[in-house]
Amino acid sequence: MSTHRRYRIPIAALGTVLLAATGLATVTAGSAGAATATPASWQENVGQAHSTDVNTVWTGHALSVRNIHAGTVHDTRGYALDTFPVHTLSTATDSLTVKADLFQPNGSSAEVDVRGQAANGMWSEWIPAAATGATRLPAPAKAVQTQVTMYTGAQGAAPSVTGITITAAPDMMAATATPAASAPLSFKVFATDEGDVGGQTTSGHIIQPNDHFVALPSGRVVSWESPTVYSVQVCGPAKCVTVPVLDKGPWNINDNYWDSPRDEFTDLPQGKPEAQAAYENGYNNGYDDYYGKKIVNPAGIDLADGTFSDVGLTDNGYVTVTYLWTSGGATPPPPPAQTPDGTAASSTLVHDGYTSVYSVDASNGHLQET
């Protein structure tokens, strides 16, 4: 059983929680379009509404969960998400320090995440702000962003946020650099059909009939903006499609299995979902990472109905997923060419230590891997 767990801020009365997030002086546009330097320390306006907010409310003194009964398709707890505007920095940094005033009663939780935009325009994944010390970005960034995720407790108690202050740390300055471009990571994982038409995803999206998106078991890459920052290419028996990540699931909520190191279950190989290890090998006693659910299939991705149908699945099964944001700015691989009879030609993908060649058996439409 793995004992690795991502740090969560403990339940506490209202108080100041120090998280790492270091910025440098920001630059904002004035009313006439002129650039105006702001102080090296700024406060997020937690009382201001944004178009991307999900189920948030300003009570007059704190940001909280508007409807404590409004959960998501994978989580019945009251859920809220507030994403603050991008801050442009005068000098790039690869580490960020946040002081957050959080109230988390009776099993509720509030988490502050940060991300940075590298010189080539690529955004990092959302990174949980550290409890102490600096939160490191994977590459120096001249633009940074903060978000807050809140969940109510089992009895409906709601967390709240009264302030978030981001402070510059000149001694943490880093030279501007562009992350190395490379082929994005690809892994073969078990896919399930999400369904749940009419339900809400963690990005705030309301699921439509024949919808096109996926859910991955980590909040690090949930999209809300358009065009989306985080997308995957899913290749099934019929074809490949590229769709955004709009939800968290199907089993875990902290299992970024495509990363190395990953937030949890660090003894598992990169690319292997915890749900697969739990289902096949009894890993973690066969349970997920948070809800205490018994894993009944090895799914590492959930496909919306339209995505499920488009790639050629008629039942849950394995697909090849390419995590496009991991490219560092490299051009994503094109979908495999289609042969005249509508079947996919062979495609080669390089994994962690081995190469797979995929082709479609014309006699039965099944995806074959060599």
Summary of the structure (lengths in Angstrom):
residues: 370
radius of gyration: 21.1
end to end distance: 31.9
largest distance: 66.3
contacts: 1264
relative contact order: 0.16
helix: 8%
strand: 41%
